[in-house]
Amino acid sequence: MNWFSNRVRSDEGILTLNGAHDAFSAKMLSRTAAEAVYCGGFAATAAQFALPDIGLLTQTEMVQIYGRMQQACAGKPFIVDADAGHGGLLNVERTVGLLAAAGVAAFHIEDQVLPKRCGHLAGKDVVSRHDAIARVRVAARCSEAHGIGVIARTDAIAVHGFDEAIWRANAYLDAGAAAVFIDAPETPAQIRAIPKSIAGPVVFNAAPTGIAAPPEDRALQEMGYAAVLHPLATIMAATEAITGKFPASGPRNRDVPNGSFAHLNEILETTKYLDREERWSRPMPADHP
């Protein structure tokens, strides 16, 4: 077994994974008492390209970002976001190989359709059960060959409901994932129910996005979670510090707290991108009658 698989099955308590957003923040986190460093797609995309997390970056762009960050981690395990595998099953195979070559210890892969988007944005969708299980199976087998861990994520709650998300998570464990996580639970009751309903290690995404307030790490451990992600930890802190020291000029929505998830998306102009995508998707009149 690889380090991640052993760790989430151990009795050492919950694995807390604070999220870096660039090489410098990864280096700073590596100097703390944390066991490992994490980076999610939202933070990497925002920090490196000032773009929203809606699937705009390519496989090689993401791997290059993670490679630089891994070198800054000073030997600590580095866990990353592989999005939806960046294409078909052969793309998943190549993605795993590239991440392994970059030195990551583990990654998570999700069941969204392409292009994917942040799990806490509206409008996402998931692939069929068959396609999702195939994606996870390829990722798991390739990960085993490279000695790294794979976490399978499902975004099915928002699309097909809680029961479907539970079914998928258990199916992904059967397909070879070392752990699973169900993104964006909608209520405290769902958060409590998830680890009791899954036959294996479960990861919780504690991103403070406003859908359901994330419990404290100790409470998550008592519920039965094996690991917790804090994907926006450093980029939120950096945003709050910068905008506090150098306030933006011009009008700003004062109802949006400084450094919050909504503030990040306001800076990234996420709504404008999604509106433009929606306009492009409308039927266009013929150029000629």
N, C-alpha and C positions, 0 to 999 in steps of 0.2 A: 504494500500500500504506500501511497505518497504521503507527504507531510500533512496536507489538508485533510485527507480521508481519516488518517489516524487521529488528528487533533479533534475533529468534530464528533468522533466516537469515543473520546476519552472522558475521564471523570474530572478533568481539570477546570471545569466551569465554563461559562459562556465565553466564546471567542469574540472579542470586541474589535471591529475593523473600522478605524477612522479613515475617512476619505481624503486623500490628497487631490490636488488639481493640476499640479505641474511638478517638475523635477525638484524645485526648491522646497515646496511644501512637503514633498515625499521625503526629502532629506531631513527636514525638521521633524517630521513624524518618526523617522527612523531613529532619531536621537532621544525619543521618549521611551517609557517603559513598555510601550505597546508591543505585542508579540509579532505583529505583521502590519503591513501598509496596504491600503485599498485605493483604487481609483475607479469611479463609475463613468459611464459615457457622457452624462450630462455635464459633469465638472470638467472632463477633458475637452469636450467640444467647446464649451464656453470659454475656458481659459486659453486654449490654444488658437481658436479661430473666431471667438466672439460670435458664435452661431448657436441657435437653439438646438435642443436634442430631438431632432426629427429625422434622423437617418441621412444626414447630408455628407458625412465623412466616409471615406473609403476604408477598406480593410487595411491597406498599407499605411494610410495616414494614421489610423488608430494604433497599429503595431509600432510605428515609429515613435509615437508619443509614449507608449508604454515602455518601449525599450530604453528611452532616455530616463524615464522615471525609475525603472528597475535598477539602473546603474547607480542612481542616487540613494537607493534604499539601504546601502551599506550592509548587504548580506541578509537583511530581514526578508522573510517571505513577502511576496507582492502578489496581490489578488486583483483581477481586472474584470472588465465588462466586455464580453464578446458580442454584445447585441444579439442579433438573430442569426449569427454565423456568416453574414455578408454574402448571402446567395444560396445556391442549392447545396446538395450534400457534398459535392466535391469541393465547393467553396468552404464548407464547414471543415472538411478534412485539412485543407490548406491553412485555414485560420488557426486551427489548433497547432499545426506544425510551426507556423510563424510565431505564435505566442510562446510556444515552448522554446524556440530558438532565442526569443527575446529574454528568456529567463524567468517568466512568471511561475508562481507556485500553483496557482489555480485561477479559474475564470468562471463566470456564469454566462449561460446562453439561454435565450428565451424563445417562446413560441409565437411571437408576433409575426404578422405578415410583413413583407418588405414593400416600401420603406417603413422601418419601425419608428416609433417615437417614444419619448419619455413616458414611463408607465403611469405618471400622474397627470397626463394631459388627456383631454377628451379626444374621441375619434379613433382610438386604436382598435385593432382587430387581431384575431389569432388564426393560425392555420388549423387545418383539420387535425383530429386526434392522430390519424395515421401519419401525417406529415410531421407533426410535432414529435412523436415518439421516434420516428426515423432520424430526425435531426439530433435528438438527444443520444440515441444509440451510437450514431457515427461519432459524435463528440466524445462520448464516454470511451469507446474503443480506441480512438486515436489518442486520447488523453492517457489512457493506461499504457500505451506503447511509449509515450514520452515521459511518463512518471510524474504527471501533474494532475491536479484535481479538477473535477467539473461539478458545478452547481447548476441545476436545471431550474429555470424560473418560468412560472406561468402567469400570464396577464388575463386569465380567463374570467376573473370575477366581474370585471366591468362589462364583459361581452356576453357571457353565458351563465353567470351566477356562481355562487359559492360552492355548490355541490360539484359542478363541473371542474372548478379549480382544484378541489380536493382529489377528484378522480385523476386528473392529469398529473398532479404532483406524485401520487403513489405510482402511477404508470411510469413516470420518469425515473423513479428509484428502481423499478423493475428493469428499466432499460439500461441501467448501469451508472446513473448519477450518484456521486458521493453524498450529495445533500440537495435539498430543494428549497425554493422559496416562492411564496405566493405574494405577488406584488399588489399593493394598494388595497388591503382589506378595508372595509367600509365602516366597521363598528368595533368597539371594544370586545363585544361578544365573539365576533369572528376572529379577532386576534387571539383570544383565549382558546378558541376551539381548534385552531389550525394544528398546533403540535400534538394534540390529543387524537387527531384524525389522520396523521401521517405516520407510516411505518418506517421511519428512518430519520436522520438528522434534518432539522429545519432551520433555515436562516430567516431572520427578520430584517426588513428594510425600514430603518428608523428615520427616513428622510422626513423632515418637518414640513410637509407640503400642504397640510390643512385638511386632508381627507379624513384621517383619524389620528388623534394625537398619539405619538409613539410612547409606550411605557418606558420606564427606566430600565437599564440593562439588567439590574438585579431582579426586577419583576419579570422580565422576559425569561431569565434563567429559571425562575420558579415555575413559570408556565411550561417549561420544557424545551425552549429554543436552544439550539447548539451554538449559534453565532448570530451576531447583529452587525449590520452595516450602518455606518453614519456617512453616507456618500457625499453630503454637502458640507461637512464639518469645516474644512478650511476655506472653501470658496465663499461660504456665507460670512465667515469671520473676516476675510479679506475685503469683501464687498462692503460690509458694515464699516470697517476701519477706513477704507478709502473714501467712501461717500461722506463719512462723518468729518473727515479732515478736509476734503475738497468737495463741498456741496455742488450738485449739478445746477447749472443755470437754467432759466426758463421754467415753464410750468411742470409740476410733478404731482402725481396722485398722493396726497398726504395720508390717505386711508391705508396705503400699502406700507407696512413697517420696513424700515431700513434694514437691508441684509436678508430679508425673508425670501422664500421661494417665489412669491409673486413679484417681488422687487427684482430678483434675478431675471425673470422672464420679461419684465418690463424693460430692463436694460437691453436684453437680447432681442427685443421686438418680436417675441414669439408669436403673438397674435397676428401681426402683420404678415409673417411668413405663412401661417396657417390660412389666413384669408386669401393670400395670393395663390396658395395651392388649391383652395376651393374654387377660385375663379378659373384657374387653368383646367380644372376637371369638368367644368360645365361644357355642354355641347356648343361648338362654335358654328356660326352661320357659314355657309359656303362662301368662298371668295367671289364666286360668280354665280348668278342665278341660273 
